[in-house]
Amino acid sequence: MDRRAKIKDIALRAGVSPATVSRALSDSGLVAEPTLSRIREAAQSLDYRPNVRARNLRTQKSMAVLLVVRDVSNPFYLEIFKGVEATAREAGYSVLMGNTENHPDRELEYFDMLRDGHADGMILMNGKLPSGHTRDAEQLARLPIVVALEIIEGCPLPHVQIDNVASACGAVKHLQSLGHRCIAHICGPVPEVMSVLRREGYRKAMAEAGLAVPEGYEPIGDYTIPSGATLCRQLFSRPDKPTALFVANDEMAFGAINELRKLGLDVPGDVSVVGFDDLFLSECFYPPLTTVSQPRVDIGKQAMKQLLKVMNGDDSVEALVEMPTTLKIRGSTGPAKTSDN
């Protein structure tokens, strides 16, 4: 016998009609206090769990959203997922994570899941639309999608992002304030927009300080630890070695610092390093990494809030929500040697 509490059981305990209970539990906004609290307390005391299958049949919704990332193994996405899930759960949605690994077929597959109703909305974090996507801008704008952190130029979808130029510029100015003049930048995968913008911030800070950027001082990586190590080795095989590195993400910064150790160089005694992202490992890495911190949980929450507005047809959805960053100054940066000033 099914002992699961039903709407009518809650109605009986709360002393209201089943219709009122239904409106209250669907967050319709039509049930006022103190009735709303009384219904919720009754539901909790009866350990009420909604029949998701029946609800989905009634609403023609999957009650699931997709969070699509380029590499699920990257720890950067974990706190964003936490923020997305916390907000989604409050609204009755579950979150599915899609892992594209930059594979065109997978990218298209997740869009097909959305189109076919297997998910009600998508938070897109891989920085691009799938190859072979034939919908024009007007059709694309009607899809329930929010782009988070990554930037898709010319795309009409709502974006939740940071100011990459200003954040990168501030990181380089921190190095300059310590007396560093020979500052190299290990870039992300240019020509992706986010990588280009961080490079632009680096160039802006160097130009404003009247400092030249030698050819080869902007090697292009792929956001992985091995690429950070490889590019660091290239930079320090030059006769004009840098005294500081601004690295486009923390993982490449980890690789660079490990490589500097292999070369017998001290961080920050010989070389200062600044990363970008503030992964949870950055504070306990040795030395603790100075890095641009993004409020990842809040970014996830904000992206999901915007997606809920899009899915509900809310006109208040914002085309661009810009989240703040902070520079976390830790042990990987220090004054340039006197001879380098």
Backbone as numpy.savetxt, mean C-alpha at the origin, in Angstrom:
# Nx Ny Nz CAx CAy CAz Cx Cy Cz
-30.73 -30.94 14.10 -31.58 -29.74 14.10 -30.70 -28.49 14.10
-31.05 -27.51 13.25 -30.29 -26.28 13.15 -30.64 -25.36 14.32
-29.68 -25.12 15.21 -29.91 -24.29 16.39 -29.46 -22.86 16.19
-29.07 -22.49 14.94 -28.59 -21.15 14.71 -29.71 -20.13 14.91
-29.39 -19.05 15.64 -30.38 -18.00 15.89 -30.79 -17.34 14.58
-32.05 -16.96 14.51 -32.57 -16.32 13.31 -33.05 -14.92 13.63
-33.38 -14.19 12.57 -33.84 -12.81 12.71 -35.03 -12.73 13.66
-35.95 -13.70 13.55 -37.15 -13.64 14.39 -36.82 -13.86 15.86
-35.74 -14.62 16.16 -35.33 -14.82 17.55 -34.81 -13.51 18.15
-34.04 -12.78 17.35 -33.54 -11.48 17.81 -34.70 -10.52 18.02
-35.65 -10.54 17.08 -36.82 -9.65 17.19 -37.60 -9.92 18.46
-37.80 -11.20 18.79 -38.53 -11.57 19.99 -37.82 -11.07 21.25
-36.48 -11.25 21.29 -35.74 -10.84 22.48 -35.68 -9.31 22.60
-35.57 -8.61 21.47 -35.44 -7.16 21.52 -36.79 -6.45 21.56
-37.88 -7.20 21.32 -39.20 -6.61 21.37 -39.51 -5.70 20.19
-38.99 -6.09 19.01 -39.25 -5.31 17.80 -39.67 -6.27 16.70
-39.98 -5.72 15.53 -40.39 -6.57 14.42 -39.16 -7.14 13.71
-39.32 -8.28 13.03 -38.21 -8.82 12.23 -37.68 -7.84 11.19
-38.58 -7.03 10.62 -38.15 -6.05 9.62 -37.21 -5.02 10.23
-37.51 -4.62 11.46 -36.65 -3.65 12.15 -35.27 -4.25 12.42
-35.28 -5.53 12.82 -34.00 -6.22 13.06 -33.19 -6.26 11.77
-33.83 -6.60 10.66 -33.14 -6.69 9.38 -32.52 -5.36 8.99
-33.28 -4.27 9.19 -32.75 -2.95 8.86 -31.56 -2.59 9.76
-31.66 -2.95 11.04 -30.58 -2.62 11.98 -29.30 -3.37 11.65
-29.41 -4.66 11.34 -28.22 -5.47 11.09 -27.59 -5.20 9.73
-28.33 -4.54 8.85 -27.78 -4.20 7.54 -27.20 -2.80 7.52
-27.14 -2.14 8.72 -26.60 -0.78 8.83 -27.27 0.17 7.85
-28.58 0.09 7.77 -29.32 0.93 6.83 -29.39 2.39 7.26
-29.13 2.64 8.55 -29.25 4.00 9.07 -30.67 4.39 9.40
-31.60 3.46 9.27 -33.01 3.76 9.50 -33.48 3.40 10.90
-32.61 2.81 11.72 -32.99 2.42 13.07 -32.21 3.28 14.06
-32.92 3.98 14.91 -32.29 4.93 15.82 -31.98 4.30 17.17
-31.13 4.96 17.92 -30.87 4.56 19.30 -32.08 4.92 20.16
-32.37 4.18 21.25 -31.60 3.06 21.78 -31.99 1.69 21.17
-32.94 1.73 20.22 -33.39 0.47 19.61 -32.24 -0.26 18.93
-31.38 0.50 18.23 -30.27 -0.11 17.51 -29.35 -0.88 18.46
-29.00 -0.27 19.58 -28.12 -0.95 20.55 -28.80 -2.17 21.14
-30.10 -2.07 21.40 -30.83 -3.20 21.98 -30.83 -4.39 21.02
-31.00 -4.11 19.73 -30.99 -5.19 18.74 -29.60 -5.82 18.63
-28.57 -5.00 18.61 -27.21 -5.53 18.51 -26.84 -6.36 19.74
-27.26 -5.92 20.90 -26.99 -6.67 22.12 -27.71 -8.02 22.09
-28.95 -8.02 21.59 -29.71 -9.27 21.49 -29.04 -10.23 20.51
-28.56 -9.69 19.38 -27.88 -10.52 18.38 -26.61 -11.13 18.95
-25.90 -10.34 19.72 -24.65 -10.84 20.32 -24.93 -11.91 21.37
-25.94 -11.68 22.17 -26.25 -12.65 23.23 -26.74 -13.97 22.66
-27.35 -13.92 21.48 -27.83 -15.14 20.83 -26.79 -15.76 19.90
-25.61 -15.12 19.85 -24.53 -15.59 18.98 -25.02 -15.69 17.54
-25.71 -14.63 17.11 -26.29 -14.62 15.77 -25.20 -14.50 14.71
-25.28 -15.33 13.69 -24.39 -15.27 12.53 -25.26 -15.23 11.29
-25.05 -14.22 10.43 -25.89 -14.12 9.23 -25.66 -15.29 8.29
-26.69 -15.68 7.61 -26.60 -16.73 6.60 -26.09 -16.07 5.32
-24.77 -16.15 5.14 -24.13 -15.44 4.04 -24.63 -15.93 2.69
-24.80 -17.25 2.54 -25.25 -17.79 1.26 -26.62 -17.25 0.88
-27.52 -17.23 1.85 -28.86 -16.72 1.56 -28.82 -15.23 1.25
-27.99 -14.50 2.00 -27.89 -13.06 1.76 -27.35 -12.79 0.37
-26.35 -13.55 -0.05 -25.76 -13.34 -1.37 -26.76 -13.61 -2.48
-27.61 -14.64 -2.27 -28.64 -14.93 -3.27 -29.64 -13.78 -3.38
-29.96 -13.17 -2.23 -30.92 -12.06 -2.25 -30.33 -10.82 -2.89
-29.07 -10.51 -2.55 -28.48 -9.24 -2.98 -27.74 -9.35 -4.31
-27.51 -10.58 -4.79 -26.71 -10.78 -6.00 -25.30 -10.21 -5.83
-24.79 -10.26 -4.61 -23.43 -9.82 -4.31 -22.61 -10.99 -3.78
-21.31 -10.93 -4.03 -20.43 -11.97 -3.50 -19.99 -11.66 -2.07
-20.12 -10.39 -1.66 -19.67 -9.91 -0.35 -18.19 -10.20 -0.14
-17.42 -10.09 -1.24 -15.97 -10.25 -1.19 -15.34 -9.17 -2.07
-14.16 -8.73 -1.67 -13.40 -7.78 -2.48 -12.01 -8.36 -2.73
-11.38 -7.92 -3.80 -10.05 -8.37 -4.17 -9.01 -7.31 -3.83
-7.93 -7.73 -3.20 -6.75 -6.88 -3.02 -5.67 -7.48 -3.90
-5.35 -6.80 -4.99 -4.43 -7.35 -6.00 -3.06 -6.70 -5.86
-2.05 -7.54 -5.61 -0.68 -7.05 -5.42 0.25 -7.74 -6.41
1.45 -7.18 -6.54 2.40 -7.76 -7.51 3.17 -8.94 -6.94
3.32 -8.99 -5.60 4.11 -10.08 -5.00 3.65 -10.28 -3.56
2.89 -11.33 -3.32 2.30 -11.56 -2.01 3.36 -11.87 -0.95
4.57 -12.22 -1.38 5.63 -12.52 -0.40 6.28 -11.26 0.15
6.00 -10.12 -0.45 6.57 -8.85 0.02 5.88 -8.43 1.32
6.62 -8.32 2.42 5.99 -7.99 3.71 5.35 -6.60 3.73
5.67 -5.77 2.75 5.08 -4.43 2.69 3.56 -4.48 2.68
3.00 -5.53 2.04 1.55 -5.57 1.85 0.79 -6.05 3.09
1.47 -6.62 4.08 0.76 -7.25 5.19 -0.07 -6.26 6.00
0.54 -5.12 6.34 -0.21 -4.14 7.14 -1.29 -3.46 6.33
-1.06 -3.29 5.03 -2.13 -2.76 4.17 -3.30 -3.72 4.17
-3.01 -5.02 4.07 -4.07 -6.03 4.12 -4.84 -5.93 5.44
-4.12 -5.74 6.55 -4.79 -5.61 7.85 -5.77 -4.44 7.84
-5.35 -3.31 7.29 -6.23 -2.15 7.24 -7.43 -2.37 6.36
-7.21 -2.98 5.19 -8.31 -3.28 4.27 -9.30 -4.23 4.94
-8.78 -5.30 5.55 -9.66 -6.30 6.14 -10.46 -5.75 7.31
-9.83 -4.91 8.13 -10.56 -4.35 9.28 -11.77 -3.56 8.84
-11.60 -2.72 7.81 -12.71 -1.91 7.32 -13.72 -2.76 6.55
-13.23 -3.73 5.78 -14.13 -4.61 5.02 -14.99 -5.44 5.95
-14.37 -5.97 7.01 -15.11 -6.82 7.95 -16.25 -6.06 8.60
-16.01 -4.81 8.95 -17.06 -3.99 9.57 -18.26 -3.84 8.64
-17.99 -3.85 7.34 -19.06 -3.69 6.35 -19.61 -5.03 5.87
-19.12 -6.15 6.43 -19.63 -7.46 6.07 -18.96 -8.12 4.89
-17.80 -7.59 4.48 -17.09 -8.15 3.34 -15.88 -8.96 3.78
-15.54 -9.97 3.01 -14.28 -10.69 3.17 -13.31 -10.18 2.11
-12.02 -10.42 2.34 -10.99 -9.91 1.44 -10.19 -11.08 0.86
-10.09 -11.12 -0.47 -9.28 -12.11 -1.17 -8.04 -11.40 -1.69
-6.86 -12.00 -1.50 -5.65 -11.38 -2.00 -5.22 -12.06 -3.29
-5.02 -11.27 -4.33 -4.59 -11.77 -5.61 -3.12 -11.46 -5.84
-2.36 -12.43 -6.30 -0.92 -12.31 -6.48 -0.59 -12.41 -7.97
-0.21 -11.27 -8.59 -0.01 -11.28 -10.04 1.39 -11.72 -10.46
2.38 -11.46 -9.62 3.79 -11.71 -9.97 4.14 -11.13 -11.34
3.48 -10.00 -11.66 3.71 -9.30 -12.93 3.42 -10.18 -14.15
2.53 -11.16 -13.97 2.19 -12.07 -15.06 0.91 -11.56 -15.75
0.96 -11.24 -17.05 -0.20 -10.67 -17.75 -1.47 -11.50 -17.64
-1.35 -12.83 -17.73 -2.55 -13.67 -17.65 -3.21 -13.59 -16.29
-2.39 -13.53 -15.23 -2.96 -13.41 -13.88 -3.64 -12.06 -13.70
-3.01 -11.01 -14.22 -3.60 -9.68 -14.09 -4.99 -9.65 -14.72
-5.10 -10.23 -15.90 -6.40 -10.27 -16.58 -7.39 -11.16 -15.84
-6.90 -12.24 -15.25 -7.77 -13.17 -14.53 -8.50 -12.50 -13.38
-7.80 -11.62 -12.63 -8.44 -10.95 -11.51 -9.48 -9.94 -11.98
-9.22 -9.28 -13.10 -10.23 -8.39 -13.66 -11.46 -9.19 -14.10
-11.22 -10.37 -14.65 -12.35 -11.22 -15.06 -13.16 -11.68 -13.85
-12.50 -11.95 -12.73 -13.22 -12.31 -11.51 -14.16 -11.20 -11.09
-13.68 -9.97 -11.20 -14.51 -8.81 -10.85 -15.66 -8.67 -11.83
-15.36 -8.78 -13.10 -16.38 -8.63 -14.14 -17.46 -9.70 -14.04
-17.04 -10.93 -13.65 -17.98 -12.05 -13.59 -18.72 -12.16 -12.27
-18.47 -11.22 -11.34 -19.23 -11.20 -10.10 -18.68 -12.06 -8.99
-17.46 -12.60 -9.15 -16.86 -13.37 -8.07 -16.33 -12.47 -6.95
-16.23 -11.18 -7.24 -15.89 -10.17 -6.24 -16.68 -8.92 -6.58
-16.98 -8.13 -5.55 -17.80 -6.94 -5.76 -16.96 -5.70 -6.02
-15.67 -5.75 -5.71 -14.81 -4.60 -5.91 -13.36 -5.02 -5.86
-12.48 -4.09 -6.22 -11.05 -4.41 -6.27 -10.23 -3.22 -5.79
-9.22 -3.52 -4.95 -8.19 -2.55 -4.62 -6.94 -2.99 -5.38
-6.50 -2.17 -6.31 -5.45 -2.54 -7.24 -4.12 -1.94 -6.77
-3.13 -2.81 -6.51 -1.86 -2.34 -5.98 -0.66 -2.81 -6.81
-0.88 -3.26 -8.02 0.26 -3.70 -8.84 0.69 -2.65 -9.85
0.02 -1.50 -9.84 0.49 -0.36 -10.61 0.16 -0.35 -12.08
-0.68 -1.29 -12.54 -0.99 -1.28 -13.97 -2.28 -2.04 -14.23
-2.88 -1.68 -15.36 -4.03 -2.44 -15.85 -3.50 -3.63 -16.63
-4.28 -4.70 -16.73 -3.77 -5.90 -17.40 -3.54 -5.66 -18.88
-2.54 -6.35 -19.42 -2.26 -6.28 -20.86 -3.47 -6.80 -21.62
-3.77 -6.14 -22.74 -4.91 -6.59 -23.54 -6.24 -6.10 -23.00
-6.19 -5.19 -21.99 -7.44 -4.66 -21.44 -8.04 -3.69 -22.45
-9.18 -4.01 -23.01 -9.71 -3.26 -24.14 -10.76 -2.23 -23.75
-11.15 -2.17 -22.48 -12.18 -1.21 -22.10 -11.62 0.21 -22.20
-12.41 1.13 -22.71 -11.94 2.51 -22.77 -12.09 3.15 -21.40
-11.65 4.40 -21.29 -11.60 5.07 -19.98 -12.98 5.18 -19.35
-14.01 5.45 -20.17 -15.36 5.60 -19.62 -15.87 4.29 -19.03
-15.63 3.19 -19.73 -16.04 1.88 -19.21 -15.26 1.52 -17.96
-13.97 1.83 -17.96 -13.11 1.53 -16.82 -13.57 2.25 -15.58
-13.98 3.49 -15.75 -14.40 4.31 -14.61 -15.64 3.75 -13.94
-16.39 2.91 -14.63 -17.61 2.35 -14.05 -17.31 1.09 -13.23
-16.11 0.54 -13.35 -15.78 -0.64 -12.57 -15.48 -0.24 -11.12
-15.91 -1.07 -10.15 -15.67 -0.74 -8.74 -14.23 -1.05 -8.34
-13.33 -0.13 -8.68 -11.89 -0.31 -8.43 -11.33 0.95 -7.79
-10.45 0.76 -6.82 -9.65 1.85 -6.25 -8.19 1.47 -6.40
-7.38 2.39 -6.88 -5.94 2.17 -7.01 -5.26 2.68 -5.75
-4.46 1.83 -5.11 -3.81 2.21 -3.85 -2.29 2.25 -4.01
-1.70 3.37 -3.57 -0.26 3.63 -3.52 0.40 3.66 -4.90
0.23 2.63 -5.68 0.73 2.70 -7.05 -0.08 3.74 -7.82
0.48 4.22 -8.91 -0.15 5.28 -9.68 -0.26 4.83 -11.13
-1.46 4.94 -11.69 -1.68 4.61 -13.09 -2.03 5.90 -13.81
-1.11 6.42 -14.59 -1.32 7.71 -15.25 -2.45 7.62 -16.27
-3.27 8.67 -16.31 -4.36 8.73 -17.25 -5.53 7.84 -16.91
-5.48 7.21 -15.72 -6.53 6.30 -15.31 -7.59 7.07 -14.52
-8.88 6.94 -14.87 -9.92 7.71 -14.20 -10.36 7.15 -12.85
-9.77 6.05 -12.41 -10.19 5.42 -11.17 -9.71 6.22 -9.96
-10.41 6.14 -8.82 -9.95 6.82 -7.59 -8.60 6.27 -7.14
-7.75 7.15 -6.62 -6.43 6.77 -6.14 -6.26 7.14 -4.67
-5.62 6.26 -3.92 -5.16 6.57 -2.56 -3.64 6.44 -2.60
-2.93 7.52 -2.35 -1.49 7.49 -2.54 -0.78 8.46 -1.61
0.55 8.48 -1.71 1.38 9.42 -0.97 2.02 10.37 -1.97
2.67 11.41 -1.46 3.42 12.33 -2.32 4.84 11.77 -2.42
5.09 10.97 -3.45 6.38 10.32 -3.60 7.51 11.32 -3.84
7.23 12.37 -4.59 8.27 13.36 -4.88 8.72 14.06 -3.61
7.77 14.57 -2.83 8.10 15.29 -1.60 8.76 14.37 -0.58
8.29 13.13 -0.49 8.86 12.18 0.47 10.31 11.85 0.14
10.57 11.60 -1.14 11.94 11.29 -1.58 12.84 12.51 -1.41
12.32 13.66 -1.75 13.10 14.90 -1.62 13.51 15.11 -0.16
12.58 14.89 0.76 12.88 15.05 2.18 13.92 14.07 2.67
13.91 12.85 2.15 14.89 11.85 2.55 16.29 12.26 2.11
16.41 12.78 0.88 17.71 13.20 0.37 18.20 14.44 1.11
17.30 15.35 1.43 17.69 16.56 2.18 18.21 16.19 3.58
17.68 15.12 4.15 18.20 14.64 5.44 19.67 14.25 5.29
20.00 13.54 4.22 21.40 13.17 3.97 22.26 14.41 3.75
21.73 15.36 3.03 22.47 16.60 2.78 22.72 17.36 4.09
21.73 17.32 5.00 21.89 18.01 6.28 23.00 17.40 7.12
23.38 16.18 6.82 24.46 15.50 7.54 25.81 15.73 6.87
25.82 16.55 5.83 27.07 16.89 5.16 27.37 16.07 3.92
26.47 15.18 3.51 26.73 14.35 2.34 26.48 15.14 1.06
27.40 14.98 0.13 27.28 15.64 -1.17 27.28 14.62 -2.31
27.97 13.51 -2.12 28.00 12.45 -3.14 26.92 11.42 -2.79
25.71 11.67 -3.24 24.56 10.84 -2.88 24.04 10.15 -4.14
24.02 8.84 -4.12 23.49 8.07 -5.25 22.07 7.57 -4.91
21.35 7.23 -5.95 19.96 6.75 -5.77 19.79 5.41 -6.46
19.48 4.37 -5.70 19.11 3.08 -6.28 17.62 3.12 -6.55
17.27 3.20 -7.83 15.88 3.41 -8.24 15.08 2.12 -8.20
13.76 2.31 -8.16 12.84 1.21 -8.39 12.74 0.95 -9.89
11.82 0.08 -10.30 11.72 -0.32 -11.71 11.15 0.77 -12.62
11.99 1.73 -12.97 11.64 2.72 -13.97 11.37 1.98 -15.29
10.32 2.33 -16.07 9.54 3.56 -16.03 8.24 3.51 -15.23
8.08 2.59 -14.29 6.86 2.61 -13.48 6.77 3.96 -12.76
5.54 4.49 -12.69 5.34 5.87 -12.26 5.89 6.12 -10.86
5.63 5.23 -9.93 6.07 5.44 -8.55 7.59 5.54 -8.48
8.29 4.71 -9.22 9.75 4.76 -9.24 10.25 6.05 -9.87
9.58 6.48 -10.93 9.96 7.73 -11.59 9.78 8.92 -10.63
8.70 8.90 -9.87 8.43 10.02 -8.96 9.46 10.06 -7.83
9.86 8.90 -7.31 10.88 8.90 -6.25 12.22 9.38 -6.80
12.52 9.01 -8.02 13.74 9.52 -8.66 13.64 11.02 -8.88
12.46 11.49 -9.22 12.25 12.93 -9.41 12.50 13.69 -8.11
12.03 13.10 -6.98 12.28 13.74 -5.68 13.76 13.80 -5.35
14.49 12.73 -5.67 15.94 12.71 -5.48 16.60 13.81 -6.32
16.24 13.88 -7.58 16.83 14.89 -8.47 16.50 16.30 -8.01
15.29 16.49 -7.54 14.88 17.82 -7.06 15.74 18.27 -5.89
15.95 17.37 -4.92 16.77 17.72 -3.75 18.21 18.00 -4.16
18.73 17.22 -5.07 20.11 17.43 -5.52 20.23 18.76 -6.26
19.26 19.07 -7.12 19.30 20.32 -7.87 19.18 21.53 -6.96
18.28 21.44 -5.97 18.10 22.56 -5.06 19.33 22.81 -4.20
20.13 21.77 -3.98 21.37 21.92 -3.22 22.55 22.26 -4.12
22.30 22.39 -5.43 23.37 22.70 -6.37 24.34 21.55 -6.57
23.88 20.32 -6.41 24.75 19.15 -6.51 24.50 18.41 -7.82
25.57 18.02 -8.47 25.46 17.27 -9.72 25.15 15.81 -9.44
24.48 15.18 -10.39 24.23 13.75 -10.33 25.07 13.09 -11.42
26.18 12.47 -11.07 27.03 11.86 -12.09 26.29 10.77 -12.85
26.69 10.58 -14.10 26.11 9.50 -14.89 26.38 8.16 -14.20
25.32 7.34 -14.08 25.47 6.05 -13.42 25.14 6.07 -11.95
24.81 7.25 -11.43 24.45 7.37 -10.00 22.98 7.03 -9.73
22.26 6.61 -10.77 20.84 6.27 -10.62 20.55 4.89 -11.22
21.22 3.84 -10.75 20.97 2.50 -11.30 19.56 2.03 -10.98
19.00 1.23 -11.88 17.59 0.82 -11.77 17.49 -0.61 -11.24
16.76 -0.78 -10.15 16.53 -2.09 -9.54 15.12 -2.57 -9.72
14.76 -3.61 -8.96 13.42 -4.20 -9.11 12.72 -4.40 -7.76
13.16 -3.65 -6.75 12.57 -3.68 -5.40 12.94 -4.93 -4.60
13.87 -5.76 -5.08 14.23 -6.97 -4.34 15.58 -6.80 -3.65
15.82 -7.60 -2.61 17.09 -7.55 -1.89 18.28 -7.82 -2.81
18.24 -8.86 -3.68 19.39 -9.11 -4.55 19.73 -7.93 -5.46
18.71 -7.23 -5.97 19.00 -6.11 -6.87 19.65 -4.97 -6.10
19.25 -4.77 -4.85 19.90 -3.75 -4.03 21.37 -4.05 -3.83
21.69 -5.32 -3.58 23.08 -5.73 -3.39 23.89 -5.56 -4.68
23.33 -6.00 -5.80 24.03 -5.92 -7.08 24.34 -4.48 -7.47
23.35 -3.62 -7.33 23.53 -2.23 -7.74 24.46 -1.48 -6.79
24.42 -1.84 -5.52 25.36 -1.25 -4.56 26.79 -1.63 -4.95
27.01 -2.87 -5.32 28.34 -3.32 -5.73 28.83 -2.53 -6.94
27.92 -2.28 -7.88 28.27 -1.49 -9.06 28.70 -0.08 -8.67
27.93 0.54 -7.79 28.22 1.92 -7.39 29.58 2.03 -6.70
29.92 1.02 -5.90 31.15 1.11 -5.13 32.35 0.49 -5.85
32.15 0.15 -7.13 33.28 -0.22 -7.98 33.75 0.99 -8.79
33.06 2.11 -8.63 33.40 3.34 -9.35 34.53 4.09 -8.65
35.26 4.90 -9.39 36.26 5.74 -8.73 35.63 6.86 -7.90
34.46 7.35 -8.35 33.75 8.41 -7.61 32.65 7.77 -6.75
33.08 7.08 -5.71 32.13 6.34 -4.85 31.25 7.33 -4.07
29.98 6.99 -3.91 29.10 7.84 -3.09 29.41 7.69 -1.61
29.02 8.69 -0.82 29.12 8.59 0.63 27.76 8.28 1.25
26.70 8.33 0.43 25.36 8.06 0.93 24.50 7.49 -0.18
23.52 6.67 0.21 22.58 6.08 -0.74 21.16 6.40 -0.32
20.37 6.88 -1.26 18.92 6.91 -1.08 18.35 5.79 -1.93
17.68 4.84 -1.28 17.21 3.62 -1.95 15.68 3.64 -2.02
15.15 3.24 -3.17 13.71 3.41 -3.44 12.80 2.54 -2.60
13.33 1.50 -1.94 12.50 0.76 -0.98 13.41 0.06 0.04
12.81 -0.41 1.11 13.60 -0.98 2.21 14.29 -2.28 1.82
13.63 -3.11 1.04 14.25 -4.39 0.68 15.55 -4.19 -0.08
15.56 -3.28 -1.04 16.80 -3.00 -1.75 17.83 -2.37 -0.81
17.35 -1.57 0.17 18.27 -0.98 1.14 18.93 -2.06 1.99
18.16 -3.10 2.38 18.74 -4.23 3.13 19.86 -4.88 2.31
19.57 -5.10 1.03 20.58 -5.72 0.16 21.81 -4.85 0.03
21.60 -3.53 -0.07 22.73 -2.61 -0.20 23.60 -2.61 1.05
22.98 -2.59 2.22 23.74 -2.57 3.48 24.53 -3.86 3.65
23.92 -4.98 3.33 24.65 -6.26 3.42 25.86 -6.26 2.49
25.67 -5.69 1.30 26.79 -5.64 0.35 27.89 -4.70 0.85
27.51 -3.59 1.46 28.51 -2.66 2.00 29.35 -3.35 3.08
28.71 -4.19 3.89 29.45 -4.94 4.91 30.48 -5.87 4.24
30.05 -6.54 3.16 30.97 -7.43 2.46 32.17 -6.68 1.89
31.94 -5.41 1.55 33.01 -4.58 1.01 33.88 -3.97 2.11
33.55 -4.29 3.36 34.34 -3.78 4.48 34.00 -2.36 4.86
32.83 -1.88 4.47 32.43 -0.51 4.77 31.41 -0.49 5.91
31.54 0.50 6.76 30.66 0.63 7.92 29.46 1.52 7.59
28.30 1.12 8.07 27.08 1.93 7.96 26.65 2.31 9.37
26.65 3.60 9.72 26.79 4.76 8.84 28.19 5.41 8.86
29.18 4.78 9.48 30.48 5.41 9.60 31.09 5.80 8.28
31.02 4.89 7.29 31.57 5.17 5.96 30.50 5.60 4.97
29.34 4.97 5.04 28.26 5.23 4.08 26.93 5.30 4.84
26.13 6.32 4.55 24.78 6.41 5.11 23.76 5.88 4.10
22.71 5.25 4.62 21.69 4.65 3.75 20.30 5.03 4.26
19.47 5.48 3.33 18.05 5.76 3.62 17.20 4.89 2.71
16.19 4.24 3.29 15.25 3.44 2.52 13.91 4.13 2.36
12.93 3.33 1.96 11.58 3.87 1.72 10.58 2.75 1.98
9.66 2.94 2.88 8.53 2.05 3.19 8.36 1.82 4.69
9.47 1.67 5.43 9.43 1.37 6.86 8.76 0.02 7.12
9.34 -1.02 6.53 8.89 -2.38 6.82 9.08 -2.69 8.30
8.34 -3.68 8.80 8.43 -3.99 10.22 9.82 -4.48 10.61
10.60 -4.99 9.64 11.96 -5.42 9.93 12.95 -4.26 9.98
12.57 -3.10 9.48 13.52 -2.00 9.33 14.05 -1.50 10.67
13.20 -1.53 11.67 13.62 -1.03 12.98 14.57 -2.00 13.69
14.43 -3.30 13.43 15.28 -4.28 14.10 16.44 -4.74 13.23
16.53 -4.24 12.00 17.68 -4.52 11.14 18.90 -3.85 11.77
20.13 -4.34 11.42 21.31 -3.68 11.95 22.14 -3.09 10.82
22.41 -1.78 10.91 21.84 -0.85 11.88 20.37 -0.57 11.55
19.59 -0.14 12.54 18.19 0.19 12.26 18.11 1.20 11.10
17.20 0.93 10.18 17.19 1.66 8.92 16.43 2.98 9.01
17.10 4.07 8.63 16.42 5.34 8.41 15.60 5.19 7.14
14.32 5.54 7.21 13.45 5.25 6.07 12.21 6.13 6.07
11.62 6.29 4.91 10.35 7.00 4.77 9.24 6.05 5.18
8.48 6.46 6.20 7.42 5.60 6.73 6.07 5.96 6.12
5.42 4.93 5.58 4.08 5.10 5.06 3.08 4.51 6.05
1.96 5.18 6.32 0.96 4.66 7.27 0.15 3.55 6.64
0.74 2.36 6.56 0.17 1.30 5.72 -1.21 0.83 6.19
-1.41 0.67 7.49 -2.74 0.25 7.96 -3.78 1.29 7.59
-3.46 2.56 7.81 -4.40 3.63 7.48 -4.64 3.73 5.97
-3.60 3.45 5.19 -3.76 3.44 3.73 -4.75 2.34 3.34
-4.60 1.16 3.94 -5.54 0.07 3.66 -6.96 0.43 4.05
-7.12 1.04 5.23 -8.46 1.43 5.67 -9.07 2.47 4.73
-8.27 3.45 4.35 -8.78 4.51 3.47 -9.13 3.97 2.09
-8.31 3.05 1.57 -8.62 2.47 0.26 -9.94 1.71 0.31
-10.16 0.96 1.39 -11.40 0.19 1.52 -12.60 1.12 1.71
-12.42 2.21 2.46 -13.51 3.18 2.62 -13.91 3.77 1.28
-12.92 4.11 0.47 -13.23 4.65 -0.85 -13.91 3.60 -1.73
-13.45 2.34 -1.62 -14.06 1.29 -2.42 -15.52 1.06 -2.02
-15.81 1.11 -0.73 -17.19 0.96 -0.28 -18.07 2.07 -0.87
-17.53 3.30 -0.93 -18.28 4.40 -1.54 -18.54 4.12 -3.02
-17.51 3.63 -3.71 -17.67 3.32 -5.13 -18.73 2.24 -5.33
-18.65 1.17 -4.53 -19.59 0.06 -4.69 -21.01 0.46 -4.34
-21.16 1.43 -3.45 -22.49 1.88 -3.02 -23.02 3.05 -3.85
-22.24 3.46 -4.85 -22.68 4.57 -5.69 -22.69 5.90 -4.97
-21.82 6.06 -3.98 -21.74 7.28 -3.18 -21.00 8.37 -3.97
-21.62 9.51 -4.14 -21.02 10.60 -4.91 -19.86 11.26 -4.18
-19.67 10.96 -2.90 -18.60 11.62 -2.14 -17.24 10.97 -2.32
-17.14 9.93 -3.16 -15.85 9.29 -3.39 -14.88 10.32 -3.96
-13.65 10.32 -3.48 -12.65 11.31 -3.88 -11.75 10.74 -4.98
-11.44 11.57 -5.96 -10.57 11.13 -7.05 -9.17 10.83 -6.55
-8.72 11.60 -5.55 -7.39 11.40 -4.99 -7.41 11.65 -3.49
-6.95 10.66 -2.74 -6.74 10.82 -1.30 -5.23 10.68 -1.07
-4.61 11.73 -0.54 -3.17 11.71 -0.31 -2.88 11.52 1.16
-2.13 10.48 1.47 -1.81 10.12 2.85 -0.43 10.67 3.22
-0.23 11.03 4.49 1.04 11.63 4.90 2.13 10.58 5.10
3.37 11.01 4.99 4.52 10.15 5.31 5.39 10.87 6.34
6.24 10.10 7.01 7.21 10.68 7.94 8.56 10.02 7.70
9.62 10.76 7.94 10.96 10.19 7.83 11.38 9.68 9.20
11.57 8.37 9.33 12.00 7.77 10.59 13.53 7.73 10.60
14.13 8.59 11.40 15.59 8.68 11.45 16.12 7.68 12.48
16.92 6.73 11.98 17.45 5.68 12.84 18.97 5.59 12.66
19.51 4.40 12.83 20.95 4.27 12.93 21.72 4.12 11.64
21.05 4.07 10.48 21.77 3.85 9.22 22.27 5.15 8.58
21.99 6.30 9.20 22.49 7.57 8.67 23.27 8.30 9.74
24.34 8.93 9.31 25.18 9.70 10.21 25.97 10.74 9.43
26.73 11.59 10.11 27.48 12.65 9.45 28.48 12.10 8.44
28.64 12.85 7.34 29.67 12.48 6.38 31.04 12.69 7.01
32.00 11.89 6.59 33.35 12.06 7.09 33.87 13.45 6.74
34.73 13.99 7.57 35.22 15.35 7.37 35.78 15.55 5.97
36.48 14.55 5.47 37.10 14.67 4.15 36.08 14.69 3.03
34.85 14.25 3.35 33.81 14.23 2.31 32.96 15.49 2.32
33.10 16.33 3.33 32.28 17.54 3.44 32.74 18.58 2.44
